[in-house]
Amino acid sequence: MSEALHPQQFDPEKAPLITGGQTFGSITEKISSIVEKRAPKEWWLLFAMALSGLFLLLGTLGWLIWEGTGIWGLNNPVGWGWAIVNFVFWVGIGHAGTLISAVLFLFRQKWRTSINRFAEAMTIFAVICALLFPGIHVGRIWLLYYFFPVPNQMGMWPNFRSPLLWDFFAVGTYFTVSLLFWYTGLIPDLATLRDRAKKRIRKMTFGVLSLGWRGGNRQWQHYELAYLVLAGLSTPLVLSVHSVVSTDFATSLVPGWHTTIFPPYFVAGAVFSGFGMVMTLVIIARKFYGLHHIITAQHLDKMAKIMLVTSSMVGYAYSMEFFIAWYSGNVYEQFAFINRGFGNYAWAYWIMISCNVILPQFFWFKKIRYNTKLLFIASILVNVGMWFERFVITVSSLSRDFLPSSWAYYSPTIFDILTFVGSFGLFFTFFLLFLRFLPMVSMTEVKGILPEANQHHETH
Amino acid sequence: MIHGILAEFRNPLDLMHAAEKVRDAGYNKFDCHSPFPVHGMDQAMGLKRSKLGFVIAFFAILGGLIGFALQSWTHSIAYPLTISGKPLFAWQAYIIIIFALFVLFGAISAVLGMLHFNRLPRFHHPVFYSENFKKATDDGFFISIESEDSKFSDTETKSFLESIGGDNVELLEGDDE
């Protein structure tokens, strides 16, 4: 790979994060010009595809609301199918965005600045896709307000002791906080676009969106504190969200779900899949928009390392589940896990193991971490594997519950599949619009880590 | 009408040195504009620590209390219903929503509090009279001193800023107000 740094010469302490001799001005020009120039042809092509996906989604949703959840492949005992699988899948993807923007911020990882805006946008759109599924799976969507703790004529209240309601609060808070965090980070960059704008309508739009930001230190002072606190609040939040999602499963008595390992295991898996998605998106965007100097091979290398770590955690959880099933002496639990590996859904289980545990082991090799093409393929397979993880957990346990007479095999219908494909349309429509109209890299933060921003201030 | 004076500096380090001199000269209604936050600038300008943290803490705790009140009131008073044998006042089960509302209130108050302390949104400000100021969000570093400052004088402040290394020193003039 021509853009790769030569692995042998590479010293993480000394190598610059941003290459190509960038200055403050060149960063502004590079990032802002993307949203000021006409969109490249590839953008239109991808946008047309994404938009068709979105229309597909709207079509299937319309039919779902008209006809009811009977159009899906749900049966008895598998009452939770792709809707829940897709919900967990999309929420999980969001986690990498918050991890990059908040957790790495608290750990002062400077390399996050090139990809955090990107990843946060991904979080928001992924959580929108996620929220769609619990919304539509209720069947009678016009009764959705039952979820909300509002007084109503039936004197009916939600049950706060139920994990499904915790989930509603956790994911709702997660979405709101992610959106606030993202917008706060955008304010100074929106001001840059405002000041560069030539046309009146652009000036007005970005003028209003940037709230009249002046970049004065009296403003930066409060701004930086607010940003730090948002990062501090998001960090426990992101760890809690997927933990709460896992309690939807873990507090039930179904064999294979009723385990205490679920919360940390779900969080590790979420970060793993999220980094896979960030990797996919970053590799596409840096190629189309020529951002190799800002999102360098070093950034991809670091993301691959995080994927390796989280993949190993997930692999540990998979094997620990088997161990505990054996160690517990509970025959139902033991059956559930042997059934996962060798039963009716064994094909899904082994897809999951290959993509999530075996494949990322190649990331031990530096050559592979610096090979963009292999990383791209691996990042997609990681998300295939993580989707199957949720499928295996949800469906294999339900299809073989306590009572053999109620066992059944679940397969999706065409509407399950089209709705899931359509949710990618929704995601990419939002994401491509973001790439087109908003700065995809945080100019402010990248400028802040350039060497010329940190000249030493001699003591006085 | 003169609203203030704007001077440009070459880089973050010069800006910081200049800020110290402006501070030491006794000005207090001035600001240092940069495209990114410059570390050590709060000290150079002689700013006190932001009080935003207290505001956030207050609202975050309030959020947590609302979460606790909402859940215990619902299950103990408004709609006491036994579900799968769980106690009505099951405080352990309330922790997650208490935490969620703690974070939610904290985050919203962080953003709104930041805007409040920064007096934003404010779409009109004297510094925007300057064409040159457009660089402040790109690669320019500026000090602005407001005419409301007690030490302000059109001529002296101008020559002071020039003497500490300011380029393109200009009066911010506007005809409104």
Contacts between the chains, C-beta under 8 A, distances in Angstrom:
chain1	res1	chain2	res2	distance
A	23	B	139	6.9
A	24	B	35	6.2
A	24	B	138	6.9
A	24	B	139	3.5
A	25	B	138	6.2
A	25	B	139	4.3
A	28	B	35	7.6
A	28	B	137	7.9
A	28	B	138	4.6
A	28	B	139	6.6
A	149	B	70	6.5
A	149	B	74	6.8
A	155	B	79	7.1
A	156	B	79	7.7
A	157	B	74	5.2
A	157	B	78	6.3
A	157	B	79	4.1
A	158	B	74	7.7
A	159	B	81	7.7
A	159	B	83	5.6
A	160	B	70	7.8
A	160	B	71	4.3
A	160	B	74	6.3
A	160	B	75	6.4
A	160	B	93	6.7
A	160	B	94	6.3
A	160	B	97	6.2
A	161	B	75	7.2
A	161	B	83	6.5
A	161	B	86	5.0
A	161	B	90	5.2
A	161	B	93	4.3
A	162	B	83	7.6
A	165	B	97	7.5
A	166	B	96	4.3
A	166	B	97	6.1
A	166	B	100	7.7
A	169	B	96	7.1
A	169	B	97	4.8
A	169	B	100	4.2
A	169	B	101	7.3
A	170	B	96	6.7
A	170	B	100	5.4
A	172	B	100	7.8
A	173	B	100	4.4
A	173	B	101	7.4
A	173	B	103	5.7
A	173	B	104	4.5
A	176	B	104	6.1
A	176	B	107	7.1
A	176	B	108	7.5
A	177	B	103	6.2
A	177	B	104	6.8
A	177	B	107	4.4
A	180	B	107	5.3
A	180	B	108	6.8
A	180	B	110	7.7
A	180	B	111	5.0
A	181	B	107	7.5
A	183	B	111	7.6
A	184	B	111	5.7
A	184	B	114	7.3
A	188	B	35	7.4
A	188	B	36	7.5
A	188	B	137	6.8
A	191	B	137	4.7
A	192	B	35	7.3
A	192	B	137	4.1
A	192	B	138	6.3
A	194	B	137	7.6
A	195	B	134	4.1
A	195	B	135	7.9
A	195	B	136	7.5
A	195	B	137	4.8
A	195	B	138	6.8
A	196	B	134	7.5
A	196	B	138	7.4
A	207	B	123	6.2
A	208	B	121	7.8
A	208	B	123	7.3
A	211	B	115	6.9
A	211	B	120	4.6
A	211	B	121	3.8
A	211	B	122	7.7
A	211	B	123	7.9
A	212	B	120	5.8
A	212	B	121	5.3
A	212	B	122	4.4
A	212	B	123	4.6
A	212	B	124	7.3
A	212	B	125	6.5
A	213	B	120	7.0
A	213	B	137	7.6
A	214	B	31	7.6
A	214	B	33	6.1
A	214	B	125	6.0
A	214	B	127	5.9
A	214	B	128	7.9
A	214	B	136	7.1
A	215	B	33	4.6
A	215	B	34	5.9
A	215	B	35	6.1
A	215	B	136	5.0
A	215	B	137	5.8
A	216	B	31	3.7
A	216	B	32	6.6
A	216	B	33	5.0
A	216	B	144	7.5
A	217	B	19	7.7
A	217	B	31	6.2
A	217	B	32	4.4
A	217	B	33	7.5
A	217	B	34	7.0
A	217	B	37	7.4
A	217	B	38	7.1
A	217	B	41	4.7
A	217	B	42	7.0
A	217	B	45	5.9
A	217	B	47	7.3
A	218	B	31	5.2
A	218	B	45	7.8
A	218	B	47	6.9
A	218	B	118	7.4
A	219	B	31	7.9
A	219	B	118	4.6
A	219	B	120	7.5
A	220	B	34	7.5
A	220	B	37	4.1
A	220	B	38	7.9
A	220	B	41	7.4
A	221	B	42	5.6
A	221	B	47	5.9
A	221	B	50	5.3
A	222	B	50	5.0
A	222	B	52	5.3
A	222	B	113	7.7
A	222	B	114	4.8
A	222	B	117	4.4
A	222	B	118	5.4
A	223	B	37	7.3
A	223	B	114	5.9
A	223	B	118	7.0
A	224	B	37	5.3
A	225	B	50	4.6
A	225	B	52	5.0
A	225	B	53	6.4
A	225	B	114	7.5
A	226	B	52	6.2
A	226	B	56	7.9
A	226	B	110	4.5
A	226	B	111	6.3
A	226	B	113	6.9
A	226	B	114	3.7
A	229	B	52	7.5
A	229	B	53	6.9
A	229	B	56	5.3
A	229	B	106	7.0
A	229	B	107	8.0
A	229	B	110	4.7
A	230	B	107	5.8
A	230	B	110	5.5
A	230	B	111	7.5
A	233	B	60	7.7
A	233	B	103	4.9
A	233	B	106	5.1
A	233	B	107	5.3
A	233	B	110	7.4
A	234	B	103	7.9
A	234	B	107	7.7
A	236	B	99	7.6
A	236	B	103	7.3
A	237	B	100	7.9
A	237	B	103	4.9
A	240	B	96	7.1
A	240	B	99	6.4
A	240	B	100	7.6
A	244	B	96	5.9
A	443	B	35	7.6
A	444	B	35	6.5
A	444	B	36	4.8
A	445	B	36	7.1
A	447	B	35	5.7
A	447	B	36	4.6
A	447	B	139	7.9
A	448	B	36	4.0
A	448	B	37	6.7
A	452	B	11	6.6
A	452	B	12	7.6
A	453	B	12	5.9
A	453	B	36	6.4
A	453	B	38	7.5
A	454	B	39	7.3
A	455	B	11	7.1
A	455	B	12	6.8
A	455	B	13	4.6
A	457	B	13	6.4
A	457	B	16	6.0
A	457	B	40	5.6
A	460	B	20	7.2
